[in-house]
Amino acid sequence: MEDVKMAVPILTIPEYAKQTRSTYSKVKASCESGVLPAYKTQGGQWRILVKDNGVPWEIYEKALKRISFLEAKLKSMKAILENV
């Protein structure tokens, strides 16, 4: 039996940002933090693996808000710990 590989669409950061109505910097940060399933090419460019034609904007926006909230909490905790 021959191996069958499923094709997974791969997008660049600008392509993904356009598709999700986001910005380059937000998408790049999501790649770097592991929020998006992505990898770097040998040339250092991010490639995002997309399932089912991408993530709906509402889900992506909700995740970004949650990340921002958690980052703010971590900064607050760090400041508190530095003063202990």
N, C-alpha and C positions, 0 to 999 in steps of 0.2 A: 504494500500500500504506500502510496506517495504522500509525503508530508505536505499538509496544506497549511499555509501561514495566512493569518488574517491581516489584512492591510490596516494599519492604524494611521489616520491622518496626522501629519506633523506640520506644525505652524511655527513661523518665526514670531518674535515678540510683537513687531508692528502688525502682523496679520491677526494675531490673537487679540491685541488691543483694539483693533478696528472691529473685529467680530463681537467683542464683549462690551464695546463702548467704554473702554477704560483708557488709561494712559500708559505710555511706554514704561515710565518709571514704576508704576504700580505693578504691572505685569512682571517686570524684571525682578522686583522685590519678592513677588510671590514665587518666582522660579528659584531665587536664591534661598528663600526660607523653606522651600519644599512644599509649599501649599499647592503648587501646580506640578503635575507629573512632567518633569522636563529634564533635559540633559544638555551638557555643553559639547559642542563639536570640537574637533582638534584645533580649529581656528579660534575657539573661545566664544562662539556664538550660541545662544540658547535656542533649543528646539523644544517645542511643547507638544506632548502627545495628547491628542484630542480623541475622546470617545464620544460617539453619538453626536457628531457635529458641534461639539463644544459644550460649555457650561452655560446654562441660562443666566442672563444678566442679574436677575434677582438673587440667585444663589451666590454668585460671585461677589456682588455688592455686599450681601449680608456677611460673607466670610471676611471681606476686607474691613468692614466695620468692627467685627469681632476681634480681628488681629490688632487693629488700632487701639481698641479698648484694652486688650491684654498687654500690649506694649506700654501703654501709659501706666498700667498697674505695676508692671515690672520696673519701670523707671522710678516710680514712687517707692517701691519696696527697696530698690537699690539705694536711693537717697537716705532712707530711714536706716538701713544697715550700715551705711558709711558713717553715720553720726552716732552709732552705738559704741 
